[in-house]
Amino acid sequence: MVLSAAVVLMVGTILFTLFVRSQDVPEAPAVSPTAHLEERKAQIYENLRDLQFEFRLGKLSDADYQKTKVDLQRELAKVLAEIDAVQPAFGQKEAPAQKKAAAAVAQAKPTLDGKTCPHCGAKFSQPMKFCGECGKAMS
């Protein structure tokens, strides 16, 4: 009697511990439609870096290096074209913001006093050699 009660209690505990309710499982995060393309793009960039490194070490001949580099660049161009095809609206949303930024920079008259950046239009209280915003030379 005690043994059967212990077995039932043990089985109940194990089932309760292993039982997962559907409402307890979190929803899967949304996957970007270009996630696999972004991963492939990162792989190609890494392959290009490795290729250049091996060429500099002398492991590859110039002909092999050029052929492999061109092949990787073509593949990268295809991946980038696919990303652009999947996300055409993203580029359109970004264009007005870029136009506004360019207009703001054009309106800001650059001064050579070292207090206003001629590149991004950032203003500073004291003369500086390099812009604290964009990092470019202030002269």
C-alpha positions in Angstrom: 0.0 0.0 0.0 2.7 2.5 1.0 4.8 1.3 -2.0 2.0 1.8 -4.5 1.3 5.3 -3.0 4.9 6.2 -3.3 5.0 5.0 -6.9 1.9 7.0 -7.8 3.3 10.0 -6.1 6.6 9.6 -7.9 5.0 9.2 -11.3 2.7 12.1 -10.7 5.6 14.3 -9.7 7.6 13.3 -12.8 4.6 13.9 -15.1 3.9 17.3 -13.5 7.5 18.3 -13.9 7.8 17.2 -17.5 4.3 18.4 -18.6 4.5 21.6 -20.6 1.4 23.6 -21.3 1.1 25.4 -24.6 0.4 28.8 -22.9 3.7 28.4 -20.9 5.8 28.2 -24.0 6.9 31.6 -25.3 6.2 32.6 -28.8 9.0 32.2 -31.3 10.7 35.5 -32.2 9.8 37.0 -35.6 12.3 36.0 -38.2 13.4 38.6 -40.6 12.8 37.7 -44.3 16.4 38.5 -45.0 18.0 36.8 -42.0 19.5 34.0 -44.1 20.7 36.4 -46.7 22.4 38.6 -44.1 24.1 35.5 -42.7 25.3 34.5 -46.2 26.6 38.1 -46.7 28.6 37.9 -43.5 30.0 34.6 -44.6 31.1 35.9 -47.9 32.8 39.0 -46.3 34.6 36.7 -43.9 35.7 34.5 -46.9 37.0 37.6 -48.7 39.0 38.6 -45.6 40.4 35.1 -45.2 41.3 35.0 -48.9 43.2 38.3 -48.7 45.0 37.1 -45.6 46.1 33.8 -47.3 47.2 35.7 -50.4 49.3 38.1 -48.3 50.9 35.1 -46.6 51.8 33.6 -50.0 49.6 30.6 -49.8 47.8 31.5 -53.1 49.1 32.4 -56.5 48.0 35.7 -58.0 45.8 34.0 -60.6 44.0 31.8 -58.0 43.5 34.8 -55.7 42.0 37.0 -58.5 39.7 34.1 -59.7 38.4 33.3 -56.3 38.0 37.0 -55.4 36.0 37.6 -58.5 33.8 34.6 -57.8 33.1 35.7 -54.2 32.4 39.2 -55.3 29.9 38.0 -57.9 28.2 35.8 -55.3 28.1 38.8 -52.9 26.5 41.0 -55.6 23.8 38.3 -56.1 23.1 38.2 -52.3 23.0 42.0 -52.1 20.6 42.1 -55.0 18.3 39.6 -53.3 18.4 41.6 -50.1 17.4 44.7 -52.1 14.6 42.8 -53.9 13.2 41.6 -50.6 13.4 44.9 -48.9 12.7 47.6 -51.5 10.6 49.7 -49.1 13.4 50.0 -46.6 15.5 52.0 -49.0 12.6 54.3 -49.9 12.0 55.0 -46.2 15.6 55.9 -45.6 15.9 58.3 -48.6 13.8 61.2 -47.2 15.8 61.1 -43.9 19.0 61.2 -45.9 17.7 64.1 -48.0 16.7 66.0 -44.8 20.2 65.5 -43.3 21.9 66.6 -46.5 19.7 69.7 -46.6 20.5 70.5 -43.0 24.2 70.3 -43.7 23.8 72.4 -46.9 21.9 75.1 -44.9 24.5 75.2 -42.2 27.2 77.5 -43.5 30.5 76.0 -42.6 32.9 78.4 -40.8 36.6 77.8 -40.6 36.8 79.0 -37.0 37.0 75.4 -35.7 33.8 75.6 -33.8 31.4 74.4 -36.6 32.1 71.2 -38.5 32.0 71.8 -42.3 31.0 68.2 -42.9 28.1 67.5 -40.5 27.3 71.0 -39.2 27.9 70.2 -35.5 28.6 73.2 -33.3 31.1 73.2 -30.4 31.8 75.8 -27.7 35.6 75.8 -28.4 37.7 75.3 -31.5 38.5 71.7 -32.2 40.9 69.9 -34.7 38.4 67.0 -35.3 34.7 66.9 -35.1 33.3 65.2 -32.0 30.2 64.0 -34.0 31.5 62.7 -37.3 35.3 62.5 -36.6 36.4 64.4 -39.6 39.0 67.2 -39.7 37.5 70.6 -38.8 39.8 72.5 -41.1 
